[in-house]
Each structure stands twice: as C-alpha cells, then as structure tokens.
Amino acid sequence: NGRSSKSFIDEGEWAKVTKLIKKGDYVLIQFGHNDAKDDEARHTDPGSTFDEYLKKYVTETINLGGIPVLMSPVVRRKWKDGQLVDTHGDYRKSAKNVATAMNVHYVDANAITEKLESDLGEEGSKKLHMIYAAGEEAAYPDGIEDNTHYNEYGATTVAKLISDALFTEIPELAQYKK
C-alpha cells in the first residue's frame, strides 16, 4: 500500500520477497498507482525509469527460478461526464511493453477493472470501494471516500476476475481454481 516500483525496492520490500522465491514460483508484479506521485521517493516515468524497475523485477525473478507475471494497475474510480477517466496513462502501457519485450506473462488488470467499473456505472461502482457515509462502517466513524482501494466485496470481485485472467494466460494454473 503506497509503494511504487522504486520505493518497494528502496525500502527493502523487494529484498524480502526475493528471499522467498523458489524455483517454479509465480511472482505477480503490479505497479503504477504510486509511480505517478510527484514525490521523489516514489516517482518513476513510464517508458523510462518505470520500465527499468519492471525489468529489474522480471530479471531477478527469472534468475531466482521464478516465473514473472506482469500486470497493469487496476483502474481508479474517477468519473467525468459519465465516463471513467484513465488515471494511469502510459504506466498501463509500460507493463505490457516490458512483458512483450522480455517474453513473460502479462495480465491487463486495467482493462479488466475498467470494464467492471464501467459496466457498473458511476453510482454502481461505489459498491466496490471504500466509500462509507459517517456512521455506516465502524472502522470509519466519520465516513470515507476512497476511490482507489477496494472494500471486501470489491476485492473479492476483482480477485475472481484477475484469477480467471491468470488461468487464461497460464492454463497450467487452472488446476488450482476453486
């Protein structure tokens, strides 16, 4: 939460992951939400530093015997004039470009969640996110409107869609579908 492809490495989180990767492990790699932030600790540029960080994750995963799967970021719930607004721009393209260039698996989580949110519409898509009125949810007594992070229902719904996409992209994983 809150990490970019850069800060995840700089803060030592990737080093913790690499210690756990074993031969044959699938490693899902998804960044972009926080790479666009203006602060120096997190910012990367798509087509440049962002791509280089993704390449580092892929290369190190392969070198450890893992199987990398790059994913574009999920959409943010941002609407304008009845249309869902693309808030990721070229970050969503970078993951695909790197996956293609490095010949690794890719799942377009952005397209999957964009369809879900668009199908539900501006009002209906609220049910996926951390959007609660004051007094509605005990954890947020003053209410909250978080259009990025999912609530339990949204997380479960998106996880199912992403796992289905993974089973399509990597058919040998389908045996684990529940």
N, CA, C and O of each residue as an XYZ file, in Angstrom:
712
protein
N       0.839     -1.175      0.000
C       0.000      0.000      0.000
C       0.888      1.243      0.000
O       1.689      1.435      0.916
N       0.752      2.075     -1.009
C       1.519      3.308     -1.072
C       2.890      3.174     -1.693
O       3.600      4.171     -1.820
N       3.287      1.978     -2.085
C       4.620      1.774     -2.657
C       4.584      1.918     -4.182
O       3.578      1.627     -4.829
N       5.683      2.363     -4.718
C       5.871      2.412     -6.167
C       6.905      1.353     -6.532
O       7.471      0.698     -5.656
N       7.145      1.191     -7.820
C       8.170      0.228     -8.242
C       9.531      0.627     -7.680
O      10.370     -0.235     -7.420
N       9.748      1.893     -7.496
C      11.008      2.410     -6.942
C      11.061      2.248     -5.417
O      12.024      1.695     -4.885
N      10.045      2.722     -4.728
C      10.088      2.704     -3.254
C      10.009      1.280     -2.698
O      10.527      1.015     -1.613
N       9.369      0.364     -3.427
C       9.300     -1.028     -2.973
C      10.698     -1.635     -2.884
O      10.972     -2.457     -2.010
N      11.571     -1.226     -3.786
C      12.979     -1.668     -3.739
C      13.733     -0.855     -2.703
O      14.415     -1.420     -1.848
N      13.620      0.468     -2.770
C      14.378      1.344     -1.874
C      14.091      1.081     -0.401
O      14.976      1.248      0.438
N      12.873      0.673     -0.077
C      12.502      0.409      1.318
C      12.815     -1.023      1.748
O      12.524     -1.404      2.881
N      13.401     -1.814      0.859
C      13.814     -3.172      1.200
C      12.726     -4.227      1.087
O      12.953     -5.381      1.449
N      11.551     -3.859      0.592
C      10.457     -4.829      0.496
C      10.743     -5.897     -0.568
O      10.422     -7.068     -0.366
N      11.336     -5.506     -1.687
C      11.642     -6.478     -2.738
C      12.684     -7.480     -2.254
O      12.609     -8.661     -2.594
N      13.636     -7.035     -1.479
C      14.663     -7.949     -0.931
C      14.000     -9.032     -0.076
O      14.427    -10.187     -0.093
N      12.962     -8.660      0.667
C      12.226     -9.649      1.467
C      11.546    -10.677      0.564
O      11.528    -11.868      0.873
N      10.988    -10.208     -0.553
C      10.306    -11.108     -1.494
C      11.313    -12.056     -2.134
O      11.062    -13.258     -2.225
N      12.445    -11.527     -2.575
C      13.411    -12.370     -3.286
C      13.939    -13.505     -2.415
O      14.327    -14.554     -2.930
N      13.954    -13.304     -1.115
C      14.395    -14.373     -0.209
C      13.402    -15.531     -0.174
O      13.749    -16.636      0.243
N      12.183    -15.286     -0.606
C      11.123    -16.303     -0.555
C      10.888    -17.017     -1.889
O      10.253    -18.071     -1.921
N      11.391    -16.452     -2.982
C      11.128    -17.025     -4.301
C      11.885    -18.341     -4.467
O      13.096    -18.431     -4.263
N      11.106    -19.360     -4.848
C      11.682    -20.680     -5.117
C      11.432    -21.031     -6.575
O      10.559    -20.454     -7.223
N      12.191    -21.965     -7.074
C      12.058    -22.405     -8.461
C      10.598    -22.791     -8.735
O       9.995    -23.565     -7.992
N      10.057    -22.240     -9.802
C       8.686    -22.541    -10.199
C       7.621    -21.648     -9.588
O       6.452    -21.747     -9.963
N       7.994    -20.777     -8.657
C       7.019    -19.853     -8.066
C       6.583    -18.805     -9.087
O       7.409    -18.268     -9.825
N       5.311    -18.524     -9.125
C       4.797    -17.431     -9.947
C       4.862    -16.161     -9.109
O       4.429    -16.150     -7.957
N       5.399    -15.104     -9.680
C       5.541    -13.834     -8.979
C       4.751    -12.777     -9.751
O       5.110    -12.403    -10.868
N       3.668    -12.304     -9.129
C       2.823    -11.285     -9.759
C       3.419     -9.913     -9.462
O       3.650     -9.563     -8.305
N       3.662     -9.151    -10.508
C       4.335     -7.853    -10.387
C       3.406     -6.784    -10.955
O       3.128     -6.755    -12.154
N       2.933     -5.909    -10.075
C       1.976     -4.880    -10.489
C       2.303     -3.571     -9.779
O       2.239     -3.483     -8.553
N       2.644     -2.578    -10.548
C       2.907     -1.242    -10.023
C       2.283     -0.223    -10.967
O       1.741     -0.583    -12.012
N       2.361      1.027    -10.601
C       1.869      2.110    -11.451
C       1.053      3.146    -10.707
O       1.144      4.339    -10.997
N       0.247      2.693     -9.739
C      -0.592      3.641     -8.992
C       0.244      4.742     -8.348
O      -0.069      5.925     -8.477
N       1.294      4.350     -7.663
C       2.071      5.310     -6.887
C       3.312      5.806     -7.611
O       3.981      6.722     -7.133
N       3.628      5.218     -8.755
C       4.780      5.674     -9.537
C       4.540      7.073    -10.114
O       5.493      7.804    -10.382
N       3.302      7.437    -10.300
C       2.966      8.747    -10.861
C       3.011      9.861     -9.815
O       2.930     11.037    -10.170
N       3.139      9.514     -8.544
C       3.174     10.525     -7.479
C       4.336     11.486     -7.716
O       5.370     11.108     -8.267
N       4.148     12.729     -7.292
C       5.169     13.759     -7.505
C       6.382     13.639     -6.594
O       7.435     14.203     -6.891
N       6.248     12.907     -5.478
C       7.363     12.890     -4.542
C       8.519     12.021     -5.056
O       8.320     10.964     -5.654
N       9.718     12.508     -4.798
C      10.961     11.893     -5.295
C      11.139     10.449     -4.833
O      11.750      9.648     -5.541
N      10.618     10.111     -3.668
C      10.784      8.757     -3.132
C      10.021      7.707     -3.923
O      10.361      6.525     -3.876
N       8.983      8.132     -4.656
C       8.156      7.150     -5.368
C       8.113      7.332     -6.882
O       7.856      6.368     -7.603
N       8.350      8.502     -7.364
C       8.105      8.802     -8.775
C       9.043      8.060     -9.736
O      10.254      7.986     -9.528
N       8.433      7.513    -10.797
C       9.163      6.975    -11.947
C       8.430      7.441    -13.197
O       7.287      7.892    -13.127
N       9.090      7.329    -14.328
C       8.486      7.749    -15.588
C       8.220      6.543    -16.478
O       9.114      5.724    -16.692
N       6.987      6.424    -17.004
C       6.696      5.324    -17.917
C       7.531      5.473    -19.191
O       7.771      6.583    -19.668
N       7.968      4.329    -19.730
C       8.808      4.356    -20.913
C      10.265      4.615    -20.580
O      11.110      4.652    -21.475
N      10.566      4.796    -19.302
C      11.926      5.128    -18.858
C      12.209      4.410    -17.531
O      12.383      3.192    -17.506
N      12.255      5.164    -16.440
C      12.612      4.574    -15.147
C      11.600      3.526    -14.683
O      11.987      2.530    -14.072
N      10.321      3.731    -14.959
C       9.314      2.739    -14.571
C       9.602      1.410    -15.259
O       9.587      0.358    -14.619
N       9.861      1.458    -16.546
C      10.160      0.241    -17.305
C      11.426     -0.439    -16.774
O      11.488     -1.666    -16.691
N      12.420      0.355    -16.419
C      13.675     -0.216    -15.901
C      13.436     -0.958    -14.585
O      14.004     -2.027    -14.359
N      12.600     -0.394    -13.725
C      12.276     -1.098    -12.479
C      11.521     -2.394    -12.766
O      11.810     -3.423    -12.156
N      10.564     -2.357    -13.682
C       9.838     -3.582    -14.028
C      10.792     -4.636    -14.580
O      10.674     -5.814    -14.242
N      11.724     -4.230    -15.413
C      12.719     -5.156    -15.972
C      13.565     -5.775    -14.862
O      13.918     -6.953    -14.918
N      13.881     -4.974    -13.864
C      14.666     -5.483    -12.729
C      13.879     -6.575    -11.991
O      14.431     -7.628    -11.671
N      12.608     -6.328    -11.724
C      11.772     -7.333    -11.064
C      11.712     -8.619    -11.886
O      11.853     -9.715    -11.343
N      11.503     -8.483    -13.188
C      11.405     -9.645    -14.067
C      12.717    -10.414    -14.090
O      12.729    -11.632    -13.915
N      13.810     -9.715    -14.305
C      15.127    -10.356    -14.405
C      15.485    -11.084    -13.112
O      15.930    -12.231    -13.148
N      15.296    -10.430    -11.985
C      15.644    -11.056    -10.709
C      14.742    -12.252    -10.409
O      15.201    -13.252     -9.858
N      13.471    -12.155    -10.766
C      12.562    -13.290    -10.575
C      13.029    -14.483    -11.401
O      13.099    -15.603    -10.896
N      13.345    -14.245    -12.662
C      13.823    -15.322    -13.542
C      15.132    -15.909    -13.008
O      15.304    -17.128    -12.979
N      16.047    -15.045    -12.588
C      17.343    -15.514    -12.075
C      17.194    -16.384    -10.829
O      18.054    -17.217    -10.541
N      16.107    -16.188    -10.095
C      15.848    -16.987     -8.891
C      15.006    -18.226     -9.201
O      14.649    -18.976     -8.293
N      14.694    -18.439    -10.462
C      13.920    -19.610    -10.860
C      12.416    -19.387    -10.846
O      11.644    -20.316    -11.084
N      12.002    -18.163    -10.569
C      10.583    -17.842    -10.539
C      10.047    -17.535    -11.923
O      10.801    -17.404    -12.888
N       8.747    -17.425    -11.998
C       8.055    -17.133    -13.252
C       7.326    -15.804    -13.064
O       6.316    -15.745    -12.362
N       7.833    -14.736    -13.690
C       7.209    -13.425    -13.501
C       5.927    -13.277    -14.310
O       5.810    -13.786    -15.425
N       4.977    -12.570    -13.722
C       3.740    -12.212    -14.405
C       3.553    -10.715    -14.194
O       3.272    -10.271    -13.080
N       3.708     -9.943    -15.257
C       3.494     -8.504    -15.153
C       2.014     -8.193    -15.308
O       1.300     -8.837    -16.076
N       1.571     -7.186    -14.558
C       0.179     -6.766    -14.612
C       0.125     -5.242    -14.661
O       0.920     -4.560    -14.014
N      -0.814     -4.724    -15.430
C      -1.060     -3.287    -15.408
C      -1.808     -2.956    -14.113
O      -2.403     -3.841    -13.498
N      -1.780     -1.685    -13.699
C      -2.514     -1.327    -12.482
C      -4.023     -1.386    -12.699
O      -4.502     -1.206    -13.818
N      -4.764     -1.639    -11.629
C      -6.226     -1.581    -11.698
C      -6.638     -0.117    -11.812
O      -5.884      0.780    -11.435
N      -7.837      0.113    -12.335
C      -8.299      1.497    -12.506
C      -8.631      2.136    -11.163
O      -8.909      1.459    -10.173
N      -8.593      3.437    -11.169
C      -9.148      4.208    -10.068
C     -10.581      4.548    -10.443
O     -10.909      4.690    -11.621
N     -11.413      4.674     -9.452
C     -12.806      5.060     -9.705
C     -12.868      6.586     -9.800
O     -13.116      7.278     -8.813
N     -12.638      7.086    -11.007
C     -12.714      8.531    -11.257
C     -13.571      8.737    -12.501
O     -13.247      8.262    -13.589
N     -14.652      9.446    -12.311
C     -15.621      9.650    -13.384
C     -15.692     11.129    -13.756
O     -15.549     12.013    -12.911
N     -15.916     11.366    -15.045
C     -16.140     12.737    -15.523
C     -17.130     12.659    -16.681
O     -16.926     11.920    -17.644
N     -18.190     13.425    -16.568
C     -19.225     13.462    -17.617
C     -19.721     12.066    -17.979
O     -19.932     11.755    -19.151
N     -19.907     11.222    -16.948
C     -20.449      9.897    -17.162
C     -19.476      8.874    -17.731
O     -19.875      7.764    -18.084
N     -18.206      9.241    -17.821
C     -17.190      8.340    -18.355
C     -16.097      8.099    -17.315
O     -15.705      9.009    -16.584
N     -15.615      6.861    -17.262
C     -14.488      6.533    -16.391
C     -13.226      7.149    -16.989
O     -12.956      6.984    -18.178
N     -12.458      7.852    -16.171
C     -11.263      8.561    -16.620
C     -10.031      7.677    -16.424
O      -9.857      7.069    -15.368
N      -9.185      7.609    -17.442
C      -7.919      6.874    -17.342
C      -6.951      7.716    -16.515
O      -6.545      8.797    -16.941
N      -6.585      7.223    -15.338
C      -5.669      7.969    -14.479
C      -4.242      7.423    -14.547
O      -3.346      7.953    -13.890
N      -4.025      6.368    -15.335
C      -2.694      5.748    -15.376
C      -1.903      6.032    -16.640
O      -0.686      5.845    -16.655
N      -2.557      6.473    -17.689
C      -1.853      6.844    -18.911
C      -0.865      5.780    -19.374
O      -1.213      4.609    -19.521
N       0.356      6.208    -19.596
C       1.376      5.311    -20.145
C       1.886      4.264    -19.159
O       2.556      3.318    -19.573
N       1.591      4.404    -17.878
C       2.003      3.369    -16.919
C       1.349      2.028    -17.273
O       1.967      0.971    -17.154
N       0.105      2.094    -17.702
C      -0.596      0.854    -18.045
C       0.021      0.209    -19.274
O       0.017     -1.016    -19.398
N       0.556      1.027    -20.194
C       1.188      0.501    -21.401
C       2.566     -0.088    -21.110
O       2.977     -1.057    -21.748
N       3.266      0.487    -20.161
C       4.636      0.041    -19.865
C       4.698     -1.417    -19.454
O       5.579     -2.150    -19.904
N       3.767     -1.852    -18.599
C       3.791     -3.250    -18.153
C       3.658     -4.188    -19.350
O       4.366     -5.192    -19.434
N       2.769     -3.871    -20.261
C       2.597     -4.709    -21.451
C       3.839     -4.662    -22.333
O       4.290     -5.694    -22.829
N       4.385     -3.483    -22.525
C       5.583     -3.343    -23.361
C       6.758     -4.143    -22.801
O       7.469     -4.816    -23.547
N       6.954     -4.066    -21.504
C       8.050     -4.810    -20.872
C       7.782     -6.306    -20.965
O       8.694     -7.077    -21.263
N       6.554     -6.724    -20.718
C       6.212     -8.151    -20.809
C       6.473     -8.678    -22.215
O       7.024     -9.767    -22.382
N       6.085     -7.920    -23.207
C       6.304     -8.328    -24.593
C       7.793     -8.394    -24.917
O       8.268     -9.368    -25.500
N       8.520     -7.357    -24.536
C       9.954     -7.298    -24.827
C      10.728     -8.420    -24.140
O      11.704     -8.936    -24.684
N      10.279     -8.795    -22.927
C      11.002     -9.816    -22.152
C      10.364    -11.196    -22.276
O      10.819    -12.157    -21.657
N       9.305    -11.286    -23.081
C       8.620    -12.555    -23.333
C       8.169    -13.240    -22.040
O       8.459    -14.413    -21.804
N       7.449    -12.472    -21.208
C       6.904    -13.016    -19.961
C       5.389    -12.831    -19.950
O       4.838    -12.093    -20.767
N       4.738    -13.497    -19.035
C       3.280    -13.420    -18.916
C       2.834    -12.002    -18.579
O       3.541    -11.234    -17.927
N       1.621    -11.687    -19.055
C       1.036    -10.366    -18.818
C      -0.471    -10.494    -18.629
O      -1.139    -11.231    -19.354
N      -0.994     -9.770    -17.649
C      -2.433     -9.678    -17.431
C      -2.796     -8.193    -17.386
O      -2.208     -7.421    -16.628
N      -3.763     -7.811    -18.199
C      -4.189     -6.420    -18.267
C      -5.272     -6.165    -17.211
O      -6.466     -6.143    -17.512
N      -4.821     -5.974    -15.978
C      -5.735     -5.723    -14.860
C      -6.484     -4.413    -15.052
O      -7.606     -4.254    -14.571
N      -5.859     -3.481    -15.755
C      -6.518     -2.206    -16.010
C      -7.750     -2.408    -16.876
O      -8.820     -1.888    -16.560
N      -7.615     -3.156    -17.962
C      -8.757     -3.397    -18.853
C      -9.862     -4.176    -18.135
O     -11.047     -3.896    -18.315
N      -9.464     -5.144    -17.328
C     -10.434     -5.967    -16.596
C     -11.249     -5.114    -15.626
O     -12.476     -5.212    -15.584
N     -10.560     -4.276    -14.847
C     -11.264     -3.472    -13.849
C     -11.966     -2.275    -14.486
O     -12.970     -1.794    -13.960
N     -11.451     -1.796    -15.601
C     -12.142     -0.722    -16.325
C     -13.502     -1.219    -16.821
O     -14.498     -0.503    -16.715
N     -13.549     -2.423    -17.353
C     -14.813     -2.996    -17.819
C     -15.776     -3.180    -16.650
O     -16.953     -2.834    -16.749
N     -15.273     -3.724    -15.543
C     -16.112     -3.931    -14.365
C     -16.715     -2.614    -13.891
O     -17.928     -2.511    -13.714
N     -15.875     -1.617    -13.690
C     -16.347     -0.331    -13.174
C     -17.308      0.330    -14.176
O     -18.337      0.877    -13.780
N     -16.972      0.278    -15.467
C     -17.827      0.884    -16.486
C     -19.181      0.191    -16.568
O     -20.217      0.845    -16.692
N     -19.164     -1.142    -16.497
C     -20.423     -1.894    -16.537
C     -21.317     -1.548    -15.346
O     -22.540     -1.499    -15.480
N     -20.718     -1.313    -14.199
C     -21.488     -0.961    -13.008
C     -21.953      0.489    -13.039
O     -22.976      0.828    -12.444
N     -21.211      1.341    -13.727
C     -21.560      2.754    -13.823
C     -21.037      3.564    -12.652
O     -20.486      3.026    -11.692
N     -21.224      4.861    -12.757
C     -20.686      5.777    -11.750
C     -21.243      5.498    -10.357
O     -20.483      5.447     -9.389
N     -22.533      5.320    -10.244
C     -23.140      5.042     -8.931
C     -22.874      3.613     -8.495
O     -22.450      3.383     -7.362
N     -23.113      2.655     -9.369
C     -22.977      1.244     -9.022
C     -21.570      0.835     -8.644
O     -21.381     -0.067     -7.828
N     -20.575      1.494     -9.232
C     -19.182      1.131     -8.938
C     -18.755      1.520     -7.524
O     -17.727      1.048     -7.038
N     -19.523      2.365     -6.869
C     -19.214      2.747     -5.489
C     -19.193      1.526     -4.574
O     -18.454      1.498     -3.590
N     -20.010      0.505     -4.899
C     -20.108     -0.662     -4.023
C     -18.816     -1.485     -3.987
O     -18.669     -2.361     -3.135
N     -17.892     -1.215     -4.891
C     -16.606     -1.929     -4.916
C     -15.570     -1.299     -3.995
O     -14.597     -1.952     -3.618
N     -15.770     -0.033     -3.630
C     -14.711      0.750     -2.991
C     -14.993      1.087     -1.529
O     -16.081      0.855     -1.003
N     -13.983      1.633     -0.913
C     -14.058      2.053      0.487
C     -14.798      3.391      0.549
O     -14.204      4.440      0.795
N     -16.089      3.322      0.323
C     -16.933      4.525      0.334
C     -18.052      4.283      1.340
O     -18.973      3.500      1.105
N     -17.941      4.982      2.466
C     -18.911      4.811      3.543
C     -19.314      6.171      4.102
O     -18.474      7.047      4.304
N     -20.593      6.329      4.344
C     -21.093      7.545      4.990
C     -20.730      7.493      6.477
O     -20.444      6.425      7.017
N     -20.745      8.635      7.118
C     -20.478      8.709      8.557
C     -21.422      7.770      9.292
O     -22.632      7.800      9.068
N     -20.867      6.931     10.175
C     -21.645      6.008     10.970
C     -22.020      4.708     10.270
O     -22.599      3.822     10.898
N     -21.706      4.576      8.998
C     -22.074      3.378      8.242
C     -21.130      2.200      8.508
O     -21.553      1.044      8.504
N     -19.870      2.500      8.735
C     -18.856      1.455      8.938
C     -18.065      1.801     10.198
O     -17.498      2.889     10.306
N     -18.032      0.867     11.147
C     -17.400      1.134     12.443
C     -15.943      1.574     12.321
O     -15.482      2.410     13.098
N     -15.222      1.023     11.362
C     -13.802      1.369     11.203
C     -13.614      2.808     10.727
O     -12.530      3.373     10.872
N     -14.669      3.402     10.157
C     -14.598      4.765      9.641
C     -15.793      5.563     10.166
O     -16.719      5.862      9.411
N     -15.777      5.904     11.443
C     -16.941      6.560     12.050
C     -17.312      7.887     11.394
O     -18.481      8.273     11.404
N     -16.328      8.590     10.823
C     -16.593      9.862     10.154
C     -16.877      9.690      8.663
O     -17.113     10.665      7.950
N     -16.850      8.431      8.199
C     -17.045      8.147      6.786
C     -15.734      8.210      6.030
O     -14.726      8.688      6.550
N     -15.757      7.725      4.801
C     -14.562      7.738      3.956
C     -15.008      7.648      2.499
O     -16.002      6.997      2.178
N     -14.261      8.310      1.631
C     -14.482      8.160      0.196
C     -13.137      7.883     -0.453
O     -12.411      8.802     -0.833
N     -12.817      6.604     -0.572
C     -11.563      6.132     -1.154
C     -11.908      5.427     -2.465
O     -12.414      4.305     -2.463
N     -11.634      6.084     -3.559
C     -11.972      5.573     -4.879
C     -10.851      4.753     -5.511
O     -10.919      4.410     -6.691
N      -9.828      4.443     -4.734
C      -8.715      3.628     -5.219
C      -8.776      2.227     -4.637
O      -8.686      1.239     -5.366
N      -8.930      2.143     -3.317
C      -8.871      0.848     -2.631
C     -10.253      0.195     -2.560
O     -11.282      0.859     -2.431
N     -10.225     -1.123     -2.650
C     -11.468     -1.885     -2.631
C     -11.885     -2.245     -1.216
O     -11.050     -2.421     -0.329
N     -13.194     -2.352     -1.022
C     -13.725     -2.937      0.203
C     -13.685     -4.462      0.030
O     -13.183     -4.950     -0.982
N     -14.193     -5.198      0.979
C     -14.132     -6.660      0.903
C     -14.858     -7.194     -0.336
O     -14.347     -8.073     -1.030
N     -16.030     -6.668     -0.602
C     -16.783     -7.107     -1.777
C     -16.006     -6.815     -3.068
O     -15.890     -7.677     -3.939
N     -15.482     -5.604     -3.179
C     -14.731     -5.219     -4.367
C     -13.472     -6.050     -4.544
O     -13.149     -6.477     -5.652
N     -12.760     -6.279     -3.440
C     -11.529     -7.074     -3.501
C     -11.822     -8.503     -3.947
O     -11.085     -9.071     -4.753
N     -12.889     -9.074     -3.426
C     -13.265    -10.439     -3.796
C     -13.679    -10.508     -5.269
O     -13.300    -11.435     -5.985
N     -14.442     -9.538     -5.702
C     -14.902     -9.490     -7.090
C     -13.721     -9.342     -8.051
O     -13.624    -10.069     -9.040
N     -12.832     -8.401     -7.756
C     -11.669     -8.174     -8.620
C     -10.725     -9.374     -8.581
O     -10.177     -9.758     -9.614
N     -10.530     -9.967     -7.411
C      -9.650    -11.147     -7.310
C     -10.155    -12.283     -8.200
O      -9.362    -12.974     -8.840
N     -11.457    -12.471     -8.238
C     -12.005    -13.531     -9.097
C     -11.741    -13.234    -10.568
O     -11.337    -14.121    -11.321
N     -11.964    -12.009    -10.970
C     -11.731    -11.633    -12.368
C     -10.252    -11.765    -12.745
O      -9.924    -12.250    -13.828
N      -9.372    -11.335    -11.852
C      -7.934    -11.423    -12.125
C      -7.488    -12.878    -12.130
O      -6.691    -13.270    -12.982
N      -7.986    -13.686    -11.198
C      -7.591    -15.105    -11.196
C      -8.079    -15.796    -12.470
O      -7.360    -16.622    -13.032
N      -9.280    -15.474    -12.930
C      -9.766    -16.036    -14.199
C      -8.834    -15.647    -15.347
O      -8.537    -16.471    -16.212
N      -8.376    -14.400    -15.357
C      -7.450    -13.945    -16.400
C      -6.114    -14.677    -16.287
O      -5.498    -15.007    -17.300
N      -5.668    -14.930    -15.064
C      -4.421    -15.692    -14.867
C      -4.569    -17.120    -15.387
O      -3.650    -17.657    -16.005
N      -5.720    -17.729    -15.139
C      -5.953    -19.097    -15.616
C      -5.977    -19.138    -17.142
O      -5.577    -20.135    -17.743
N      -6.439    -18.074    -17.760
C      -6.440    -17.994    -19.220
C      -5.021    -17.778    -19.742
O      -4.597    -18.437    -20.691
N      -4.302    -16.867    -19.130
C      -2.924    -16.559    -19.549
C      -1.985    -17.727    -19.290
O      -1.091    -18.000    -20.091
N      -2.186    -18.416    -18.169
C      -1.295    -19.511    -17.759
C      -2.173    -20.733    -17.479
O      -2.510    -20.995    -16.324
N      -2.545    -21.476    -18.512
C      -3.500    -22.582    -18.360
C      -3.101    -23.622    -17.314
O      -3.970    -24.235    -16.695
N      -1.801    -23.828    -17.108
C      -1.385    -24.822    -16.119
C      -1.784    -24.448    -14.689
O      -1.745    -25.296    -13.797
N      -2.161    -23.203    -14.465
C      -2.623    -22.780    -13.133
C      -4.094    -23.149    -12.908
O      -4.550    -23.179    -11.765
N      -4.827    -23.423    -13.963
C      -6.260    -23.701    -13.851
C      -6.571    -24.862    -12.924
O      -7.665    -24.931    -12.366
N      -5.623    -25.776    -12.752
C      -5.854    -26.912    -11.842
C      -6.047    -26.449    -10.394
O      -6.565    -27.204     -9.571
N      -5.640    -25.228    -10.079
C      -5.758    -24.723     -8.719
C      -7.027    -23.891     -8.503
O      -7.247    -23.361     -7.414
N      -7.855    -23.780     -9.536
C      -9.066    -22.974     -9.431
C     -10.036    -23.615     -8.457
O     -10.275    -24.822     -8.501
N     -10.589    -22.796     -7.580
C     -11.562    -23.274     -6.587
C     -12.866    -22.534     -6.790
O     -13.831    -22.774     -6.065
